[in-house]
Amino acid sequence: MKQYSILIVDDMPENLDIVIDFLKESGLNFKILKAPNGKIACDIAEKKMPNLIITDWDMPVMNGVEAIKWLKNNEVTKDIPVIVMSGAMIQPVDVKTALEFGAVDYIRKPVDKIELIARVNSMLNLFESTNKIKLLYEELRATNEQLYSQQEELRAILSKLKETQSQLVQSEKMASMGVLMAGLTHEINNPLNYIMGGETVLKMYIRENLNNYFDDILPNAGND
């Protein structure tokens, strides 16, 4: 069975004893911490981190409401549930004030055993539920951070792929342009080759005809 620690705060030792006896009689596994005023209670709470605090309203040095205000403004102790014990002279508006400062419940004095145990069990269940929610939140936050990191990696990969794709497209364009230029050169060279070939044939034709002409003329010239 899990052991819970409960800090009980009251300047009257007999009131402390009553609450402690009731909790022991419940059969639940509690570790009891005690404080005579709000100031000492805050110091103990910050060091020991109890699962629940039950505090009296009217105390010297620091009363219950002042202690609640301090606890809720402290990052270490702000999530510890606090029950206020109020005497018969405490007015509803005072209870409202305590709840507004962060108390989660209140018990009127003289304390009833059944009511005390019921409220303590309720608050401890609340404490457990709050812890589970916090753990789930931390797991969710860690998962979100991991997903964000993976998303950033995917974005970087996508950017690199786009850059590579652009380079490939550019390379294909340059290759296509090379093929086109080779084709154009071939088309240009064909007529040139034809012309140059025709020129050679023409020169040969002229040379042969000139030779024939001179052959025909020179013998005749000798006869004259």
Secondary structure, DSSP 8 states (H G I E B T S, - for coil): ---EEEEEE-S-HHHHHHHHHHHHHTT--EEEEEESSHHHHHHHHHHH--SEEEEESS-SSS-HHHHHHHHHHSTTTTTS-EEEEE-TT--HHHHHHHHHHT--EEEESS--HHHHHHHHHHHHHHHHHHHHHHHHHHHHHHHHHHHHHHHHHHHHHHHHHHHHHHHHHHHHHHHHHHHHHHHHHHHHHHHHHHHHHHHHHHHHHHHHHHHHHHHHHHHHHHH-
